[in-house]
Amino acid sequence: MILPSYHIKNKILAGIVAPHGITDLIHASQNNKTQELLSMNAVCVLTSLGFSQNDISIDVLNIVFIGTSVIHFRHDFPVLYKKNYQELQKIVLSFISIITFVINHNLFFYYMCLIHVPKHYYFNRKIINKNRLVNLSFIFSFTLLLFMLGAYDIAFNLSLYPLYKGIVISHVFYQEAYVHNSLFD
């Protein structure tokens, strides 16, 4: 498998993968949920930073991170059998994928670049198109900022992983609660 260099991979992760969560802010501003989004971000980031203080709580943080990732990625999978247990099927496929990503990080890189992020933008195309020029400019500016941070390897500093995990967990909670409307079903 051909992999880009570490430096190029970090730029792609920072400049393409990481910015896809900015659609949460666009969605929140269009649906009067900005306060909820910011509160959710604050709670998740502060909790994540708090859990990163010792080995036992880091394990709890990692379990929550993996669990929310399974929930989030289930939207990327098709239903194999239409009759029963549709959500369970997608969760099982998502869980198997997460285990595969833990074993081979490179597969995660390609999954995010080629499947998850394009599907995410496609799914959120209606909110992006509501004010296309402003939203695309906002996405582009945020992408450029993160791309530049990735160029300095700031974006994927190991000591900042608890911060990133908190942001990702918040992204999943927001998406499930307000975009997919499935958190409280």
Residue, then its C-alpha position, 0 to 999 in steps of 0.5 A: m500500500i502506498l502511503p504519503s510521507y508523515h509530513i504530507k499525511n499530517k497536512i491531509l489530516a489537518g487540512i482535509v479530515a479535521p475541518h469536516g466538523i466545522t459543519d456543526l457550527i454552520h448547522a448550529s448557526q442556521n438552527n439557533k443551536t450555537q449555545e448548545l454546540l458551544s456548551m457541548n464542546a466546552v463540556c466534552v473538551l474539559t471532561s476529556l482534559g480531566f480524564s487525561q490526568n491518569d492511566i485509569s481515567i485515560d482508559v475511560l476516555n479512550i473507551v468513550f472515544i471509541g464508543t462514540s466513533v462506532i456510533h458516528f461511523r455507523h452512518d457510513f455503512p449500508v444495511l445488509y439485511k433490510k428486515n430486522y436490526q438495521e441499526l445493529q447491523k451498522i453498529v457491528l460493521s462500524f465496530i469491526s472497522i474501528i478494531t481494524f483501524v486500531i490494528n492498522h492506522n493506515l486504513f483509518f487514514y484512507y477511510m477518513c479521506l475517501i469515505h467518511v469525510p466525503k459522505h459527511y460533506y455530502f450529507n450536510r450539503k443542504i446546510i452548506n448550500k443555504n448560504r453557499l458562498v459564506n459557508l464555503s468561504f468559512i469551510f475553506s478558511f478553517t481548512l486553510l488554518l488547520f492545513m497551516l497548523g498541520a504544516y507545523d505538526i502542531a495539529f497532531n501533537l500527542s500531548l494535545y490528543p485529549l483536546y482532539k478527543g474531546i472535540v471529536i466526542s462533542h462532534v459526535f454528540y452534536q451530530e447525533a443530537y441535532v443533525h441526525n436527531s438520533l441521540f434521544d430516540 
